[in-house]
Each structure stands twice: as structure tokens, then as C-alpha cells.
Amino acid sequence: MIGSRRRSRSTTNVWPGYVDALSALLMLVIFMLLVYVVSQLYLSQTLSDRDTQLARLNAQLNELSELLGLEQNKTDALEDQMASFQDDYSASLTRNDKLVNQLESTREQLMQQTAMAEARAERLASMEQSIDEKEEMSASQQAMILRLSNQIASLREQLRQIASALKLQEQMTAEKEQELEQVSRRLNTLLAERVNQLEQYQSEFFARLRDILASNENIRVVGDRFLLPSELLFASGSAELGEDGMRELDKLAKVLLAVADKIPEDVDWILRIDGHTDVVPINTPKFPSNWELSTARAVAVVRYLAAQGVPERRMVAAGFGEFFPVAEGTSPEALQKNRRIELKLTDR
């Protein structure tokens, strides 16, 4: 009789079924954890690539700005817009970082809950061995299984929400990248237009100035610069313009004013006047070195042209001393070539 009862209880033992269900839940939790770890790695790599692309784009924009220059007033708006886009993108990255942190926190919670579930599974297995004669689970054990099921369901919902947020962030990032690309294309077009316009007026300025100054064999053209010998404009060791130099500068001023009237106001051009000396040192109370002498001569030319009507805001003076020669050696011919005033029509 007793043996019959025991066989009946053995055939209705439900513990193995609950243990299998719990094991399946644990495997599901571990699988979800692995899936989101891989997703995190992929997201980190994607964000790193986008940061690299953005850095490369910014470097290209900076290089274009340094080589070609921009009209200050109009490009300020573009730069502000770029800064706004970058701020938005930085905010997007911040939100991405928060999502990554949330994923990390969720991963840690999953690991903790997995460890707790494993510990509970061990306890349940131990309890099963000690109460294998009972036909039904106690109420506390049933509540424990129910809590585990609810926790797993809650984790699934959190993971679903995080996945949705990441997808939305990827869409926003793609839109920002498209806007940056459009701004870059507009900027390149604007730069090309400004460069073409200035090159046209440079060509006209050079052609007319070459015709007017062609009678003076000492005036040379090197690339996009006119080189006037210092002896044509100044006495030795002096920064005071002579009569011959004033006459040559009068010709230059007429050509420059005629060309300047044709240049649109939105083309930000300037006339660079650079002073250069030879390597022979100078040390006088007025000019302690060749830097002071070359700078004073460039300023003297700027002041004279301004007196002839050339706008002061369209000119810049610089002194280079003896450090940028155009002829090597210390022969009289080389020294004479290096003592010069250079003129260049360019952008600011």
C-alpha cells in the first residue's frame, strides 16, 4: 500500500518541469544580454566613425578658409550655422552617451539579476531534493517564480525602449550629416565664386599696371607680385619717398583706383605692400634693425597711396627685413634685387 502511494506521487512530480522552465528563462536572459553587448560595440564603432568623418570635414573647411579666405560679413552667418549644427551634433553625441550609459547600467542589472536567478535556481534545486515527497509547490515558491517572470518582462520592455531610442538617434544623426553636407557644398560654391571674381580683377590690375610701368626696366613681375626696387622710391637708409618714387606711385594709384571701382563691394580684396631689405645690417636711432627700416618703407607707401585716394581699409603694410631674399649671395646685383617693395592684390 505504502509502495503504491509512493509510485503515485512519483508519477505526478512537477519539479522537473519548473526547473526546465526556469533554465529556459535564464538562457533567454543570457541571450538578450549577449545581443545588447554586441549592439553596444556596433554603436560605439559607428559613433567613432562619424566623429572621425566630422573631424575630417571640419579640417577641410578650415583648410579652405585659410587658403581662399571668406568674405567676413556673409561667412559669419555660415559659420554660426555650422556652429549650431556642431552644437546639435554634440548634443546628439551627449544623448548617445547617455543611452550607452543606460545600456551599461541595464547590462549590469541583467548580470546581477542573472546571478540572483542562478542562486535561486540552486536553492530551488536543493529544496526539490528535500521535499520530493510533496505534490505541490508552496505559495512562497510560486510567488518567487512569478517575480522572476515579471522582472524578465520588465527588462524586455526596457530593452525595447532603448532600441527605439537608438534608432531615433541614428535617424537624427543622419539628418544632421545631410545638413552639414549641404552647407559644405554651398560654402565651396561661394568660395569658388569669390576666388574667380578676384582672379579676374587681379588679371586686369596686373595687365594695366604692367603696361604703365613697362618703361622702367628695374620693375619686375614675380608670380602674382610686382617688385619695385627700393632705390626707385627711397634713398639709402631712408624711409622718405623721393620725387621719382612718388611719380611711380601716382601711376600705381590711378590703376588701382580704376580697377577698384569695378570690384563689387562684397569681394573682400586688399593691396599688400611688403618691405624687404638686403642683408647689410643697419643700426641707427631711427632704425635699430632692418625690420624697422622695411616696415617704415612699407608704411610710407601705404600712406602715400591713401593720400591719393586709395581706401585705407583696402591696404596692409608689412616689413620682412632681410629674411626673404629673392637673390642669393652678397654681390651688388643680389643686394640690389633684395632691396625692394612688393605689391600684391589679394583677398583678406
C-alpha positions as a printed NumPy array, in Angstrom:
array([[  0.   ,   0.   ,   0.   ],
       [  2.751,   2.326,   1.005],
       [  4.686,   1.448,  -2.179],
       [  1.596,   2.215,  -4.258],
       [  1.311,   5.668,  -2.739],
       [  4.933,   6.436,  -3.409],
       [  4.653,   5.387,  -7.057],
       [  1.611,   7.635,  -7.425],
       [  3.484,  10.61 ,  -6.021],
       [  6.483,   9.901,  -8.228],
       [  4.42 ,   9.901, -11.391],
       [  2.862,  13.291, -10.571],
       [  6.101,  15.117,  -9.586],
       [  6.152,  18.515, -11.367],
       [  9.517,  19.794, -10.17 ],
       [ 11.466,  18.835, -13.29 ],
       [  9.063,  20.868, -15.433],
       [  9.54 ,  24.014, -13.339],
       [ 13.295,  23.595, -13.351],
       [ 13.255,  23.305, -17.165],
       [ 11.13 ,  26.441, -17.448],
       [ 13.468,  28.348, -15.161],
       [ 16.515,  27.164, -17.155],
       [ 14.873,  28.323, -20.374],
       [ 14.252,  31.766, -18.847],
       [ 17.868,  32.007, -17.724],
       [ 19.111,  31.092, -21.209],
       [ 16.816,  33.753, -22.694],
       [ 18.197,  36.406, -20.328],
       [ 21.786,  35.464, -21.18 ],
       [ 20.982,  35.539, -24.911],
       [ 19.407,  39.009, -24.627],
       [ 22.473,  40.188, -22.699],
       [ 24.815,  38.968, -25.45 ],
       [ 22.669,  40.623, -28.136],
       [ 22.857,  44.019, -26.449],
       [ 26.559,  43.774, -25.717],
       [ 27.145,  43.239, -29.459],
       [ 24.752,  46.132, -30.224],
       [ 26.718,  48.366, -27.871],
       [ 30.003,  47.526, -29.587],
       [ 28.485,  48.221, -33.013],
       [ 27.008,  51.515, -31.842],
       [ 30.346,  52.614, -30.342],
       [ 32.162,  51.845, -33.61 ],
       [ 29.521,  53.703, -35.641],
       [ 29.743,  56.785, -33.426],
       [ 33.55 ,  56.708, -33.611],
       [ 33.419,  56.609, -37.433],
       [ 31.009,  59.537, -37.503],
       [ 33.228,  61.549, -35.164],
       [ 36.167,  60.883, -37.49 ],
       [ 34.148,  61.98 , -40.524],
       [ 33.018,  65.149, -38.768],
       [ 36.598,  65.949, -37.729],
       [ 37.775,  65.41 , -41.311],
       [ 35.02 ,  67.701, -42.627],
       [ 35.928,  70.426, -40.128],
       [ 39.588,  70.136, -41.101],
       [ 38.686,  70.512, -44.764],
       [ 36.538,  73.577, -44.046],
       [ 39.335,  75.176, -42.003],
       [ 41.877,  74.494, -44.753],
       [ 39.594,  76.013, -47.411],
       [ 39.039,  79.067, -45.235],
       [ 42.796,  79.553, -44.718],
       [ 43.716,  79.091, -48.412],
       [ 40.943,  81.003, -50.095],
       [ 39.586,  83.325, -47.396],
       [ 35.989,  84.278, -46.869],
       [ 34.099,  87.47 , -47.019],
       [ 33.783,  88.284, -43.346],
       [ 30.235,  89.602, -43.158],
       [ 28.49 ,  86.908, -45.234],
       [ 30.517,  83.956, -43.994],
       [ 29.791,  84.806, -40.34 ],
       [ 26.256,  83.587, -40.895],
       [ 27.516,  80.329, -42.391],
       [ 29.988,  79.851, -39.546],
       [ 27.224,  80.477, -36.994],
       [ 25.087,  77.92 , -38.769],
       [ 27.961,  75.447, -38.763],
       [ 28.499,  76.08 , -35.057],
       [ 24.797,  75.477, -34.459],
       [ 24.972,  72.214, -36.369],
       [ 28.029,  71.191, -34.397],
       [ 26.281,  72.069, -31.131],
       [ 23.297,  69.979, -32.192],
       [ 25.595,  67.152, -33.152],
       [ 27.43 ,  67.44 , -29.815],
       [ 24.088,  67.323, -28.047],
       [ 23.241,  64.234, -30.077],
       [ 26.509,  62.651, -29.015],
       [ 25.708,  63.513, -25.417],
       [ 22.347,  61.807, -25.761],
       [ 24.085,  58.83 , -27.339],
       [ 26.467,  58.701, -24.382],
       [ 23.528,  58.711, -22.021],
       [ 21.949,  55.854, -23.945],
       [ 25.212,  53.939, -23.847],
       [ 25.427,  54.515, -20.109],
       [ 21.856,  53.33 , -19.781],
       [ 22.73 ,  50.218, -21.757],
       [ 25.702,  49.618, -19.491],
       [ 23.53 ,  50.051, -16.417],
       [ 20.946,  47.686, -17.866],
       [ 23.663,  45.186, -18.652],
       [ 24.898,  45.322, -15.067],
       [ 21.353,  44.911, -13.795],
       [ 20.892,  41.931, -16.075],
       [ 24.094,  40.379, -14.779],
       [ 23.052,  40.948, -11.188],
       [ 19.604,  39.571, -11.784],
       [ 21.057,  36.622, -13.666],
       [ 23.319,  35.853, -10.73 ],
       [ 20.357,  36.13 ,  -8.368],
       [ 18.31 ,  33.878, -10.616],
       [ 21.07 ,  31.305, -10.686],
       [ 21.332,  31.39 ,  -6.906],
       [ 17.58 ,  30.987,  -6.629],
       [ 17.682,  28.118,  -9.095],
       [ 20.264,  26.382,  -6.944],
       [ 18.141,  26.922,  -3.875],
       [ 15.098,  25.599,  -5.704],
       [ 17.028,  22.509,  -6.784],
       [ 18.099,  21.935,  -3.199],
       [ 14.576,  22.414,  -1.99 ],
       [ 13.319,  19.959,  -4.617],
       [ 15.629,  17.26 ,  -3.301],
       [ 14.457,  17.789,   0.259],
       [ 10.731,  17.984,  -0.478],
       [ 10.393,  15.462,  -3.298],
       [  7.53 ,  13.875,  -1.4  ],
       [  5.355,  16.968,  -1.651],
       [  2.873,  17.02 ,  -4.532],
       [  2.583,  20.809,  -4.999],
       [  4.884,  23.833,  -4.623],
       [  4.415,  26.167,  -1.695],
       [  2.877,  29.591,  -2.145],
       [  6.199,  31.362,  -1.493],
       [  7.921,  29.403,  -4.242],
       [  5.171,  30.174,  -6.705],
       [  5.484,  33.874,  -5.812],
       [  9.251,  33.71 ,  -6.402],
       [  8.761,  32.278,  -9.905],
       [  6.137,  34.939, -10.624],
       [  8.518,  37.739,  -9.535],
       [ 11.252,  36.368, -11.772],
       [  8.879,  36.274, -14.73 ],
       [  7.777,  39.868, -14.077],
       [ 11.385,  41.052, -13.826],
       [ 12.275,  39.423, -17.127],
       [  9.233,  41.016, -18.79 ],
       [ 10.241,  44.419, -17.394],
       [ 13.794,  44.018, -18.708],
       [ 12.463,  43.145, -22.14 ],
       [ 10.363,  46.309, -22.175],
       [ 13.357,  48.439, -21.135],
       [ 15.478,  46.925, -23.86 ],
       [ 12.744,  47.58 , -26.417],
       [ 12.568,  51.245, -25.37 ],
       [ 16.351,  51.612, -25.564],
       [ 16.389,  50.084, -29.043],
       [ 13.698,  52.519, -30.185],
       [ 15.634,  55.471, -28.758],
       [ 18.821,  54.371, -30.502],
       [ 17.012,  54.046, -33.819],
       [ 15.567,  57.545, -33.45 ],
       [ 19.008,  58.922, -32.6  ],
       [ 20.515,  57.316, -35.697],
       [ 17.857,  58.982, -37.847],
       [ 18.572,  62.389, -36.257],
       [ 22.319,  61.92 , -36.782],
       [ 21.79 ,  61.046, -40.451],
       [ 19.707,  64.216, -40.932],
       [ 22.415,  66.371, -39.315],
       [ 25.056,  64.845, -41.568],
       [ 22.954,  65.661, -44.629],
       [ 22.585,  69.271, -43.453],
       [ 26.342,  69.559, -42.896],
       [ 26.99 ,  68.199, -46.37 ],
       [ 24.615,  70.755, -47.904],
       [ 26.286,  73.613, -46.003],
       [ 29.698,  72.375, -47.153],
       [ 28.576,  72.351, -50.795],
       [ 27.157,  75.885, -50.51 ],
       [ 30.343,  77.061, -48.842],
       [ 32.557,  75.565, -51.533],
       [ 30.424,  77.163, -54.243],
       [ 30.633,  80.567, -52.543],
       [ 34.4  ,  80.292, -52.15 ],
       [ 34.854,  79.32 , -55.781],
       [ 32.756,  82.283, -56.934],
       [ 34.726,  84.743, -54.788],
       [ 38.073,  83.36 , -55.955],
       [ 37.054,  83.547, -59.615],
       [ 35.891,  87.138, -59.231],
       [ 39.087,  88.236, -57.515],
       [ 41.265,  86.438, -60.059],
       [ 39.553,  88.343, -62.869],
       [ 40.328,  91.692, -61.264],
       [ 43.854,  90.593, -60.383],
       [ 44.489,  89.799, -64.047],
       [ 43.154,  93.189, -65.144],
       [ 45.162,  95.   , -62.461],
       [ 48.381,  93.226, -63.431],
       [ 47.865,  93.789, -67.137],
       [ 47.232,  97.528, -66.795],
       [ 49.985,  98.026, -64.23 ],
       [ 52.469,  96.102, -66.402],
       [ 51.658,  98.345, -69.372],
       [ 52.085, 101.54 , -67.36 ],
       [ 55.288, 100.534, -65.579],
       [ 56.856,  98.737, -68.545],
       [ 59.102, 101.702, -69.283],
       [ 61.056, 101.098, -66.052],
       [ 63.282,  98.067, -66.57 ],
       [ 64.014,  97.77 , -62.846],
       [ 60.411,  96.883, -62.039],
       [ 59.947,  93.117, -62.138],
       [ 56.978,  90.742, -62.007],
       [ 57.412,  87.537, -59.994],
       [ 54.336,  85.315, -59.994],
       [ 51.428,  87.447, -58.777],
       [ 53.622,  90.21 , -57.276],
       [ 55.157,  93.441, -58.573],
       [ 58.68 ,  94.111, -57.3  ],
       [ 59.767,  97.758, -57.133],
       [ 63.441,  98.421, -56.261],
       [ 63.884, 100.461, -53.091],
       [ 66.274, 102.826, -54.917],
       [ 63.351, 103.864, -57.121],
       [ 61.381, 105.039, -54.082],
       [ 63.823, 105.782, -51.237],
       [ 67.339, 106.991, -50.604],
       [ 69.787, 104.617, -48.923],
       [ 68.887, 104.008, -45.248],
       [ 65.815, 106.265, -45.542],
       [ 62.048, 105.734, -45.45 ],
       [ 61.207, 109.121, -47.067],
       [ 59.708, 108.861, -50.574],
       [ 61.64 , 110.626, -53.32 ],
       [ 60.222, 112.517, -56.284],
       [ 60.769, 109.634, -58.728],
       [ 59.117, 107.223, -56.333],
       [ 56.078, 109.459, -55.937],
       [ 55.625, 109.628, -59.707],
       [ 55.673, 105.831, -59.963],
       [ 53.226, 105.525, -57.075],
       [ 50.931, 108.064, -58.746],
       [ 50.698, 105.698, -61.726],
       [ 50.002, 102.792, -59.401],
       [ 47.284, 104.708, -57.557],
       [ 45.466, 105.589, -60.801],
       [ 45.455, 101.975, -61.963],
       [ 44.359, 100.711, -58.55 ],
       [ 41.505, 103.216, -58.278],
       [ 40.294, 102.399, -61.793],
       [ 40.23 ,  98.669, -61.047],
       [ 38.799,  99.132, -57.541],
       [ 35.751, 100.937, -58.969],
       [ 34.87 ,  97.746, -60.879],
       [ 35.303,  95.32 , -57.967],
       [ 31.964,  94.613, -56.211],
       [ 31.724,  95.6  , -52.562],
       [ 31.142,  92.002, -51.49 ],
       [ 34.589,  90.947, -52.797],
       [ 36.892,  91.467, -49.815],
       [ 40.16 ,  92.477, -51.548],
       [ 43.282,  94.168, -50.214],
       [ 46.564,  95.505, -51.629],
       [ 49.544,  94.063, -49.735],
       [ 52.65 ,  96.266, -49.554],
       [ 55.671,  94.327, -48.244],
       [ 59.013,  95.944, -47.432],
       [ 62.285,  93.997, -47.85 ],
       [ 65.944,  94.908, -47.28 ],
       [ 69.293,  93.318, -48.082],
       [ 71.457,  91.513, -45.526],
       [ 73.628,  94.531, -44.755],
       [ 72.751,  95.419, -41.127],
       [ 71.569,  98.863, -40.075],
       [ 71.659, 100.36 , -36.595],
       [ 70.58 , 103.983, -36.329],
       [ 68.494, 105.773, -33.69 ],
       [ 65.543, 105.754, -36.057],
       [ 66.027, 102.248, -37.471],
       [ 67.678,  99.862, -34.974],
       [ 67.411,  96.983, -37.468],
       [ 66.31 ,  96.121, -40.999],
       [ 62.88 ,  95.164, -39.612],
       [ 62.156,  98.76 , -38.643],
       [ 63.501, 100.078, -41.959],
       [ 61.482,  97.641, -44.126],
       [ 58.312,  98.267, -42.105],
       [ 58.706, 102.034, -42.236],
       [ 59.137, 101.932, -46.027],
       [ 56.004,  99.788, -46.47 ],
       [ 54.028, 102.178, -44.242],
       [ 55.321, 105.175, -46.22 ],
       [ 53.982, 103.642, -49.442],
       [ 50.609, 102.912, -47.81 ],
       [ 50.304, 106.467, -46.504],
       [ 51.128, 107.971, -49.897],
       [ 48.609, 105.789, -51.728],
       [ 45.985, 106.662, -49.119],
       [ 46.681, 110.346, -49.788],
       [ 45.959, 109.671, -53.466],
       [ 42.504, 108.287, -52.627],
       [ 43.118, 104.554, -52.215],
       [ 40.885, 103.355, -49.327],
       [ 42.958, 102.743, -46.208],
       [ 40.916,  99.692, -45.248],
       [ 41.966,  98.071, -48.536],
       [ 45.71 ,  98.223, -47.809],
       [ 48.071,  96.44 , -45.436],
       [ 51.776,  97.09 , -44.767],
       [ 54.338,  94.555, -43.533],
       [ 58.107,  94.552, -43.006],
       [ 60.17 ,  91.398, -43.583],
       [ 63.661,  92.781, -43.099],
       [ 66.371,  90.732, -44.834],
       [ 64.822,  87.321, -44.187],
       [ 63.07 ,  86.656, -47.537],
       [ 65.603,  87.355, -50.314],
       [ 64.845,  86.815, -53.986],
       [ 68.525,  86.565, -54.93 ],
       [ 71.241,  84.558, -53.188],
       [ 74.687,  85.872, -52.331],
       [ 76.122,  89.235, -51.348],
       [ 77.088,  90.588, -54.751],
       [ 75.984,  94.138, -55.547],
       [ 73.432,  92.781, -58.017],
       [ 71.951,  90.369, -55.435],
       [ 71.822,  93.053, -52.747],
       [ 70.089,  95.441, -55.156],
       [ 67.43 ,  92.878, -56.076],
       [ 66.684,  92.102, -52.443],
       [ 66.102,  95.775, -51.551],
       [ 62.55 ,  96.047, -52.798],
       [ 58.888,  96.87 , -52.216],
       [ 56.451,  94.113, -53.234],
       [ 52.831,  94.791, -54.295],
       [ 50.166,  92.123, -54.404],
       [ 46.4  ,  92.37 , -54.978],
       [ 44.81 ,  89.566, -52.985],
       [ 41.966,  88.671, -50.642],
       [ 41.917,  89.331, -46.924]])
